[in-house]
Amino acid sequence: MSAAQSIGSAVSSHAGRVDLRALTVEVGPPDARVTAFDGLDLDIEAGQFVCVLGPSGCGKSTLLAAIAGHLAASQGRIEVDGVRVDRPHPDRGLVFQQHTLFPWKRVVDNVAFGLKVRGVGAAARRREARELLELVGLDGYESHYPAQLSGGMQQRVEIARVLINRPRVLLMDEPFAALDAQTRKKMQRLLLDVWSRVRTTVIFVTHDIDEALFLGERVVMLSRQPARIIADIDIPFARPRTDESTLDAAFVELKRRCLALLREPA
């Protein structure tokens, strides 16, 4: 069984449904607490690809951190497959804008690190890491170090390193924002290809409306802080999507709608 099939099997047996109920999260020091969002309700079906849009500073990254278990809810709750989230877990993999690879480890060992922590033997974990590197188009780069790779390639390694833990939910915090436009497009297409194979739930934060509409099945739009959901839009465009899809009249009209919502006052 390939890594993609193995991950897909794990995801299908652990649904990956995310439920937020009356979620309030406060951040900052005790004497200067700020309410990032207040009473947020959101349901995400297992295997969905959901993009989150909103103005800068509205709490999109805070939302991912809370779902990941790095921030505690002040009120309300977060559940994944009916189990309350109260701490980080490999079931919820987080990919940041900047990679967090170990510079002293070769690519294959960076990807295999999660399995090493779990006590999997060297041969088995490196075999699975190589399969995942093939999945993200990096076969042949196993022995490279991160500094020898381009930014896009580093992010591919980052995605593979998260996927090796077979996450039910993949949380992505503007992972392509630092890339040039051409590389960003390539990474978007790669991500959709990987998602079509492993079908884990993806929650993808972005500032880019085109990116959200190109990638997502749904776009959840947040207001300024304290954030609330101002729109939850089903994206009707068929897959696979192409660059030409973004020129379609329906795509342009939906982009106008998103722009108008982002410009609304709090």
C-alpha positions in Angstrom: 0.0 0.0 0.0 1.4 3.4 -1.0 1.7 6.3 1.5 -1.2 8.1 -0.2 -3.4 5.0 0.1 -2.4 4.4 3.7 -3.2 8.0 4.7 -6.4 7.9 2.8 -7.4 4.7 4.7 -6.6 6.3 8.0 -8.6 9.4 7.1 -11.6 7.4 6.1 -11.6 5.5 9.4 -11.2 8.7 11.4 -13.7 11.1 9.8 -12.1 14.5 10.4 -15.3 16.4 11.1 -14.7 19.8 12.9 -17.4 21.5 15.0 -17.0 24.9 16.7 -19.7 25.7 19.2 -20.1 29.2 20.7 -16.4 29.5 20.6 -14.8 32.5 22.3 -11.0 32.9 22.4 -9.1 35.7 24.2 -5.5 36.5 23.6 -2.9 38.7 25.1 -1.5 39.3 28.6 -3.9 39.1 31.6 -4.2 42.9 31.9 -4.8 43.5 28.2 -6.9 40.7 26.9 -8.3 41.0 23.4 -11.3 38.9 22.2 -10.2 37.4 18.9 -13.7 35.9 18.2 -16.8 35.7 20.2 -19.5 33.0 20.1 -18.3 31.4 16.8 -20.3 28.5 15.4 -18.9 26.5 12.5 -19.4 22.9 11.1 -16.9 21.4 8.7 -17.6 18.0 7.2 -15.0 15.3 7.0 -12.8 15.6 3.9 -13.9 19.1 3.0 -11.5 21.8 1.8 -12.5 25.0 3.5 -10.7 28.4 3.0 -10.9 31.1 5.6 -10.8 34.7 4.4 -10.9 37.9 6.4 -9.1 41.3 7.0 -5.6 41.4 8.4 -5.6 40.9 12.2 -9.2 39.5 12.3 -8.1 36.2 14.0 -7.7 33.7 11.2 -4.3 32.4 12.5 -5.8 32.4 16.0 -8.6 30.2 14.8 -6.2 27.7 13.4 -4.1 27.7 16.6 -7.2 27.1 18.7 -8.3 24.1 16.4 -4.7 22.8 16.6 -5.0 22.9 20.4 -2.3 25.5 21.0 -4.8 28.1 22.4 -7.5 27.3 24.9 -11.1 28.3 24.4 -12.2 31.0 26.8 -15.8 29.8 26.3 -17.5 27.2 24.1 -15.8 24.2 22.6 -14.0 22.7 19.6 -14.6 19.1 18.7 -13.0 16.8 16.1 -15.1 13.7 15.4 -17.0 14.4 18.6 -13.9 14.6 20.8 -13.2 17.8 22.5 -9.9 19.5 21.6 -7.9 20.5 24.7 -4.3 20.0 23.6 -2.2 19.6 20.4 -2.3 16.2 18.7 -0.8 14.8 15.5 -4.3 14.2 14.2 -4.4 18.0 13.6 -1.4 18.9 11.5 -0.4 22.6 11.2 1.6 24.1 8.2 2.9 27.6 8.6 3.8 30.3 6.1 7.5 29.7 6.8 8.8 26.2 7.0 9.8 24.7 10.4 12.2 22.1 9.0 15.3 21.1 11.0 18.2 22.6 9.0 20.7 19.9 10.2 18.5 17.0 9.1 18.3 15.6 5.6 14.9 15.9 3.8 14.0 12.2 4.4 14.7 12.5 8.1 12.7 15.7 8.4 9.7 14.0 6.9 10.2 10.9 9.0 10.6 12.8 12.3 7.0 12.3 13.5 7.3 8.5 13.1 10.7 8.6 14.9 9.0 10.3 17.9 6.4 7.5 17.9 9.2 4.8 18.0 8.9 3.5 14.4 12.1 1.8 13.2 14.5 3.7 10.9 13.9 1.5 7.8 10.1 1.7 8.1 9.9 5.4 8.7 12.3 6.3 5.9 10.4 4.0 3.5 7.2 5.9 4.3 8.9 9.2 4.1 10.3 8.4 0.6 6.7 7.5 -0.5 5.4 10.8 0.7 8.2 12.7 -0.9 7.2 11.0 -4.2 3.6 12.1 -3.5 4.7 15.7 -3.3 7.0 15.5 -6.3 10.3 15.4 -4.4 11.6 11.9 -5.1 15.3 12.1 -5.6 15.8 14.8 -3.0 15.8 12.6 0.0 19.5 13.3 0.9 19.3 17.1 0.4 19.3 19.5 3.3 16.5 22.2 3.5 19.0 25.0 2.6 19.6 23.3 -0.7 15.9 23.5 -1.7 13.8 26.4 -3.1 11.1 27.9 -1.0 8.4 25.9 -2.8 10.3 22.7 -2.3 10.8 23.4 1.4 7.0 23.8 1.7 6.5 20.5 -0.1 8.7 18.8 2.5 6.7 20.6 5.3 3.5 19.2 3.9 4.9 15.7 3.6 6.2 15.9 7.2 2.7 16.8 8.5 1.0 14.1 6.3 3.2 11.3 7.7 1.3 11.6 10.9 -1.9 10.7 9.0 -3.8 13.8 10.3 -7.6 13.9 10.3 -7.4 17.7 9.8 -4.7 19.7 7.9 -4.5 23.3 9.1 -2.7 25.6 6.7 -1.8 29.2 7.7 -1.0 31.0 4.5 1.5 28.4 3.5 2.2 29.9 0.0 2.2 33.6 0.9 6.0 34.0 0.8 6.3 32.3 -2.7 6.6 34.1 -6.0 3.4 34.0 -8.1 4.5 31.2 -10.5 5.6 28.9 -7.6 2.5 29.7 -5.7 0.3 28.5 -8.6 2.3 25.3 -8.8 1.9 24.7 -5.1 -1.8 25.3 -5.2 -2.2 22.7 -8.0 0.1 20.3 -6.0 -2.0 20.7 -2.9 -5.2 20.0 -4.7 -3.6 16.9 -6.3 -2.4 15.6 -2.9 -5.8 16.4 -1.3 -7.7 14.5 -4.0 -5.6 11.4 -3.1 -5.6 11.6 0.7 -8.9 13.4 1.3 -8.1 14.7 4.7 -10.0 17.7 6.0 -8.2 21.0 5.0 -8.7 24.4 6.7 -6.7 26.9 4.7 -6.2 30.5 5.8 -5.4 33.0 3.1 -5.6 36.8 2.4 -5.9 36.0 -1.4 -9.5 35.8 -2.7 -8.3 34.2 -6.0 -6.5 31.5 -4.0 -9.5 30.8 -1.8 -11.9 30.5 -4.7 -9.4 28.3 -6.7 -8.7 25.9 -3.8 -11.8 25.7 -1.7 -15.1 23.9 -1.7 -16.3 26.5 0.8 -15.1 29.9 1.7 -15.8 31.1 5.3 -15.4 34.9 5.6 -14.6 36.6 9.0 -15.3 40.1 10.0 -12.9 42.4 12.0 -12.3 41.6 15.6 -14.0 40.3 17.5 -14.5 38.1 14.5 -17.8 36.7 13.4 -18.7 34.7 10.3 -20.2 37.2 7.8 -20.5 34.7 4.9 -20.2 30.9 4.3 -20.0 30.4 0.6 -20.2 27.2 -1.3 -17.9 27.3 -4.3 -19.8 25.9 -7.3 -16.8 25.4 -9.7 -16.1 21.9 -10.9 -12.8 20.2 -10.4 -10.2 19.9 -11.6 -9.9 23.7 -11.8 -7.4 25.4 -14.1 -6.0 28.9 -14.4 -8.6 29.6 -17.0 -11.3 29.0 -14.4 -10.3 32.3 -12.7 -11.4 34.1 -15.9 -14.9 32.6 -15.9 -17.7 35.2 -15.4 -19.1 33.3 -12.4 -15.6 33.3 -10.8 -15.2 37.0 -11.3 -18.7 37.7 -9.9 -18.0 35.6 -6.8 -14.7 37.5 -6.4 -16.6 40.8 -6.5 -18.9 39.5 -3.8 -16.0 38.6 -1.5 -14.3 41.9 -2.1 -17.5 43.7 -1.1 -17.8 41.7 2.1 -14.2 42.4 3.1 -14.8 46.1 2.6 -17.9 46.2 4.9 -17.4 48.0 8.2 -17.3 45.9 11.4 
